[in-house]
Amino acid sequence: MDTILFWNDVAMEVHRRDFDQPKGSMPEVGGPTRVSRAFAIVHASIYNAWTATTAGLAQVYAPVPMPLPPPGLNPDAAVAGAAIATLRQLWPKQTDYITQKASEFYDSLVQGGIPSAVIYPSSNYGEALGLALVNFRRNDGSTQPDDNAYIPAPPRHQADPMAPKQARLSTHWGDMVPFAINGGNAGVAHAAYLDPHPGFGTPRYAAAVADVKENGRAMSVFPHARERTPEETVIGTFWGYDGSKKLGVPPRLYNQVVRAFMQTRENAGEILSSADRAKLFALVHLGMADAAIVAWGAKYHYDLWRPVIGIRQHDLGYGPNHGIHTSPASPHCDPFWLPLGAPRTNVLGEFSRTPDFPAYPSGHATFGAVSLRMTALFYADKFGAPVKTVLRSQEFTFVSDEFDGVNQDPRGDIRVRHARELTLAKAIVENALSRVYLGVHWRFDGLGTKAPAGLEGEALPADPANGVQLTSPEEKKIGGVPAGLKIADEVFAAFP
């Protein structure tokens, strides 16, 4: 049993169970922002516990002082203590399951010949490390109440018309204290990570409207429009994890992708030690936690509407405070348009909705880019390969829970099991484009038409330009992908 993988599995399962509640019950840790923060605390504490007890260090990633570990502690038990303490603090309703896994783990240590006189002091030390980080983060700004006051003016974010009581998620998350970027100080400037989106009415914006209007629509509603291919529909759903029952939210998805890549590289002989695994998971989850701060800060700064609103209210005379319609409707306006929508997996009879926060930048794109770029940086550093080679040339297979042969469409159909052959770079791009195929994001929310720094040479599908020249150097800094790539580089460089 590998200790790091065991407790990473437990953390992911705790989250999955949190999203498997009776209808009407809310998760304890809901939404991708809060989940990314929780996973960062858990995995940073695991890394601290392992490194402290193997290298004799009091601090690795820990912003509060802790005593040096006494000699003779067992690192496996220390990791268990850190994981158990943080998981119980963050998901208290999951205590029974966490206790069950703790009992299994400690029994395995006893069976392996580790005496109780070593196990429990070690576990207590790990618990102290975990609780220290939990307590340090209590006043990090994550508990600010959301502001649910929409501004009904174009092109501002508004509630999904199929869910008019929809609230706004994590409106003040951009003010939170980051984990690694900006020196750990609040007030991260999102402008350092991405450029503004193309303005409403510009050729670049119009091209994005044409793209999602055609490729992200609900086909059953528009039977005579261009057929989105099955492959595009699969890509949209494959990268979903939109808070679906039994699946959860994107940070769990990208953890799974990292695990799939890790397994493939181990099969090729690139074996990670427990110390390596602890560090990699800490880097990935700290990066995603900081990516949420940057992305949500930008989301509520720009407050850009989603396609379901932007297409329905594109023209004057459609929507509140939007003038008077005096001319024929443009091809970009359709007051009846519906997206394919975020997958409502495992909930019979549910209909698809648009997520409850603004469009720019895409959270999926930012999370995916930071986690998978971080993985490439780690493997390149560990095994001496160029980052570009790790990103673009090392293939692996991944099966999403959205297509695992078990989970269901809202119609009750079991989705067929589907394995995709990917590289990290392909996964970053495909994940970002998936949101266009669902109709919940504009193309530029994820990435522009030119590969950003860190993905140079990667072929990006063009969106319909209608003869307009769209590419420019600025395209490299548009969307969540370039933001995530830069955050990964910054966190990796800052981490000991």
BATOR-681004 format. One record per residue (C-alpha): x, y, z. Coordinates in steps of 0.1 Angstrom, whole numbers, padded with zeros to 4 digits, always signed. Layout:
XYZ ...
***
This chain:
+0000+0000+0000 +0014+0034-0010 +0005+0059+0018 +0003+0089-0004 -0019+0073-0030 -0041+0058-0003 -0049+0092+0013 -0052+0109-0021 -0078+0082-0029 -0096+0088+0004 -0097+0126-0002 -0112+0121-0037 -0138+0097-0024 -0148+0120+0005 -0155+0146-0021 -0173+0122-0044 -0195+0111-0015 -0202+0147-0006 -0218+0150-0040 -0239+0119-0035 -0265+0133-0011 -0303+0130-0012 -0320+0154-0035 -0323+0188-0019 -0292+0183+0003 -0262+0205-0004 -0226+0194-0003 -0206+0204+0028 -0178+0218+0005 -0196+0230-0026 -0183+0245-0058 -0149+0243-0075 -0135+0272-0055 -0141+0258-0021 -0132+0223-0031 -0099+0235-0046 -0091+0252-0013 -0099+0221+0007 -0079+0198-0014 -0049+0222-0012 -0051+0222+0026 -0053+0183+0027 -0024+0177+0003 -0001+0204+0016 -0006+0189+0051 +0002+0154+0037 +0034+0168+0021 +0044+0186+0053 +0040+0155+0074 +0059+0132+0050 +0088+0157+0046 +0090+0167+0082 +0093+0131+0094 +0117+0119+0067 +0139+0149+0064 +0137+0163+0099 +0122+0196+0088 +0097+0215+0108 +0085+0235+0078 +0081+0228+0041 +0049+0243+0030 +0036+0257+0063 +0030+0294+0070 +0029+0289+0108 +0058+0277+0129 +0058+0241+0142 +0083+0222+0164 +0109+0200+0148 +0096+0164+0148 +0111+0142+0175 +0133+0113+0162 +0119+0079+0154 +0085+0090+0140 +0069+0069+0112 +0062+0090+0081 +0032+0068+0070 +0015+0073+0103 +0023+0110+0103 +0007+0114+0068 -0024+0095+0081 -0027+0119+0110 -0024+0150+0088 -0049+0136+0063 -0074+0124+0089 -0073+0157+0108 -0078+0179+0077 -0105+0158+0062 -0125+0157+0094 -0122+0194+0098 -0132+0202+0062 -0159+0174+0058 -0172+0167+0093 -0203+0149+0080 -0179+0123+0064 -0163+0115+0098 -0176+0079+0098 -0161+0071+0064 -0128+0088+0073 -0126+0069+0106 -0133+0036+0087 -0104+0043+0063 -0082+0054+0092 -0088+0021+0110 -0080+0001+0078 -0048+0021+0074 -0036+0018+0110 -0043-0019+0109 -0021-0023+0079 +0007-0005+0097 +0004-0029+0127 +0003-0059+0104 +0035-0045+0088 +0053-0046+0121 +0050-0010+0132 +0044-0008+0169 +0016+0013+0184 +0042+0031+0205 +0055+0045+0172 +0022+0049+0153 +0003+0071+0176 +0030+0097+0184 +0037+0099+0147 +0000+0103+0139 -0004+0130+0166 +0025+0150+0151 +0009+0148+0116 -0024+0158+0131 -0008+0189+0146 +0007+0199+0113 -0027+0195+0096 -0046+0214+0122 -0021+0242+0121 -0027+0248+0084 -0065+0245+0088 -0064+0271+0116 -0041+0294+0097 -0066+0294+0067 -0097+0300+0088 -0095+0338+0082 -0083+0337+0046 -0114+0353+0032 -0131+0321+0021 -0161+0326+0043 -0173+0359+0028 -0210+0357+0019 -0218+0359-0018 -0234+0390-0033 -0263+0378-0054 -0272+0412-0069 -0271+0409-0107 -0266+0440-0128 -0292+0436-0157 -0273+0453-0184 -0254+0440-0215 -0230+0422-0215 -0232+0415-0177 -0237+0380-0162 -0273+0371-0154 -0291+0340-0141 -0297+0312-0164 -0332+0317-0179 -0340+0280-0171 -0330+0287-0135 -0342+0322-0127 -0334+0319-0090 -0298+0310-0097 -0274+0326-0073 -0238+0338-0079 -0210+0315-0067 -0179+0328-0049 -0183+0365-0057 -0155+0376-0034 -0131+0346-0040 -0106+0369-0058 -0100+0387-0025 -0089+0355-0007 -0054+0349+0006 -0035+0328-0020 -0015+0297-0011 +0017+0303-0031 +0014+0331-0056 +0018+0368-0048 +0039+0360-0018 +0009+0346-0001 -0007+0380+0002 -0043+0388-0006 -0052+0412-0035 -0039+0391-0064 -0039+0411-0096 -0056+0389-0122 -0043+0413-0149 -0008+0398-0144 -0021+0364-0156 -0045+0372-0185 -0057+0400-0207 -0092+0414-0209 -0116+0395-0231 -0125+0408-0266 -0151+0435-0262 -0188+0431-0270 -0193+0440-0307 -0157+0434-0318 -0149+0410-0347 -0133+0386-0322 -0163+0386-0300 -0186+0381-0330 -0165+0351-0341 -0169+0336-0307 -0207+0341-0308 -0208+0323-0342 -0187+0295-0329 -0207+0286-0297 -0241+0294-0313 -0235+0266-0338 -0213+0242-0319 -0228+0245-0284 -0265+0244-0291 -0290+0218-0279 -0294+0198-0312 -0329+0185-0303 -0342+0221-0303 -0325+0231-0336 -0328+0200-0358 -0320+0218-0391 -0288+0235-0379 -0253+0222-0385 -0249+0188-0368 -0223+0189-0340 -0203+0157-0344 -0206+0129-0319 -0169+0134-0311 -0175+0171-0302 -0205+0161-0280 -0183+0134-0263 -0156+0160-0256 -0180+0184-0241 -0194+0158-0217 -0162+0139-0211 -0146+0169-0193 -0178+0178-0174 -0178+0172-0136 -0201+0202-0132 -0210+0194-0096 -0228+0163-0108 -0242+0137-0084 -0215+0110-0076 -0189+0129-0097 -0182+0163-0080 -0163+0192-0095 -0133+0198-0117 -0104+0196-0092 -0113+0159-0087 -0113+0154-0125 -0078+0168-0129 -0065+0148-0100 -0077+0117-0118 -0060+0128-0150 -0027+0133-0131 -0031+0098-0116 -0037+0083-0151 -0006+0101-0164 +0014+0089-0133 +0004+0053-0139 +0014+0054-0175 +0048+0068-0167 +0054+0043-0140 +0046+0015-0165 +0073+0031-0187 +0098+0029-0158 +0095+0064-0144 +0088+0055-0108 +0079+0081-0082 +0088+0077-0046 +0063+0085-0019 +0081+0118-0014 +0077+0126-0051 +0040+0118-0050 +0034+0139-0019 +0051+0168-0036 +0033+0164-0069 -0001+0163-0054 +0007+0193-0032 +0019+0213-0062 -0012+0203-0083 -0037+0212-0056 -0020+0244-0044 -0018+0255-0081 -0056+0248-0086 -0064+0266-0053 -0045+0297-0065 -0060+0294-0100 -0095+0296-0085 -0085+0329-0068 -0072+0344-0100 -0100+0331-0122 -0129+0341-0099 -0113+0375-0093 -0113+0380-0130 -0148+0366-0135 -0165+0391-0112 -0143+0419-0124 -0154+0414-0160 -0188+0400-0151 -0193+0387-0187 -0225+0370-0196 -0227+0333-0207 -0238+0323-0242 -0274+0315-0231 -0278+0351-0222 -0254+0367-0247 -0271+0350-0277 -0306+0356-0265 -0300+0392-0257 -0274+0400-0284 -0295+0426-0302 -0311+0459-0291 -0346+0453-0278 -0338+0419-0262 -0332+0418-0225 -0335+0445-0198 -0320+0479-0202 -0308+0471-0237 -0325+0498-0259 -0352+0494-0285 -0352+0470-0314 -0354+0490-0346 -0339+0468-0373 -0339+0432-0385 -0323+0408-0361 -0286+0400-0366 -0275+0364-0372 -0260+0364-0338 -0293+0369-0319 -0317+0341-0312 -0341+0347-0282 -0349+0309-0282 -0313+0296-0282 -0305+0268-0258 -0271+0253-0250 -0263+0216-0247 -0255+0226-0212 -0234+0213-0183 -0240+0176-0178 -0266+0167-0152 -0252+0133-0147 -0270+0107-0124 -0301+0129-0118 -0331+0115-0137 -0352+0141-0154 -0329+0170-0148 -0322+0195-0176 -0289+0210-0184 -0280+0245-0170 -0253+0270-0173 -0230+0273-0143 -0238+0300-0117 -0208+0324-0122 -0196+0347-0151 -0180+0334-0182 -0145+0350-0184 -0122+0332-0178 -0132+0296-0178 -0126+0279-0145 -0123+0245-0162 -0096+0259-0186 -0077+0275-0157 -0078+0245-0135 -0069+0221-0163 -0040+0242-0175 -0024+0247-0141 -0027+0211-0130 -0014+0195-0162 +0013+0221-0168 +0024+0215-0132 +0026+0178-0138 +0048+0184-0169 +0071+0207-0149 +0074+0181-0122 +0082+0152-0145 +0106+0173-0166 +0125+0183-0134 +0124+0148-0120 +0135+0128-0150 +0155+0154-0170 +0132+0156-0200 +0123+0189-0218 +0090+0202-0206 +0078+0203-0242 +0084+0166-0245 +0065+0157-0214 +0036+0179-0225 +0033+0169-0261 +0049+0135-0266 +0041+0113-0236 +0007+0097-0242 -0016+0082-0216 -0051+0069-0215 -0078+0084-0193 -0114+0072-0186 -0136+0100-0173 -0163+0092-0148 -0187+0109-0172 -0180+0079-0196 -0172+0051-0172 -0199+0027-0182 -0216+0032-0149 -0229+0067-0146 -0262+0079-0163 -0276+0105-0185 -0306+0124-0171 -0327+0102-0194 -0315+0071-0175 -0291+0058-0202 -0259+0044-0190 -0231+0062-0208 -0208+0038-0226 -0173+0034-0212 -0149+0056-0233 -0111+0057-0230 -0093+0087-0246 -0057+0087-0257 -0042+0120-0246 -0011+0140-0240 -0010+0166-0213 -0011+0193-0240 -0040+0178-0258 -0059+0174-0226 -0054+0211-0218 -0067+0222-0251 -0095+0197-0254 -0107+0205-0218 -0109+0242-0227 -0127+0236-0259 -0152+0212-0243 -0170+0242-0227 -0178+0256-0261 -0193+0222-0272 -0215+0224-0242 -0225+0259-0250 -0216+0273-0216 -0185+0293-0226 -0172+0315-0253 -0141+0302-0271 -0120+0330-0257 -0129+0321-0221 -0105+0292-0225 -0079+0302-0250 -0074+0323-0281 -0066+0312-0316 -0029+0312-0310 -0011+0288-0286 -0001+0307-0254 +0034+0306-0239 +0039+0271-0226 +0019+0254-0254 +0039+0268-0283 +0034+0247-0314 +0002+0231-0302 -0024+0231-0330 -0056+0249-0320 -0088+0244-0339 -0099+0277-0355 -0132+0292-0347 -0155+0306-0375 -0139+0339-0384 -0163+0349-0412 -0133+0362-0431 -0121+0384-0402 -0084+0382-0393 -0084+0372-0356 -0049+0362-0348 -0025+0385-0331 +0002+0383-0304 -0025+0393-0278 -0044+0361-0285 -0018+0342-0266 -0028+0359-0233 -0066+0355-0236 -0085+0330-0214 -0080+0306-0186 -0054+0284-0203 -0026+0311-0204 -0035+0321-0169 -0033+0286-0156 +0000+0279-0174 +0016+0310-0158 +0002+0302-0124 +0018+0267-0127 +0052+0282-0135 +0050+0306-0106 +0039+0280-0080 +0064+0255-0092 +0092+0281-0089 +0082+0292-0055 +0077+0257-0040 +0107+0243-0020 
***
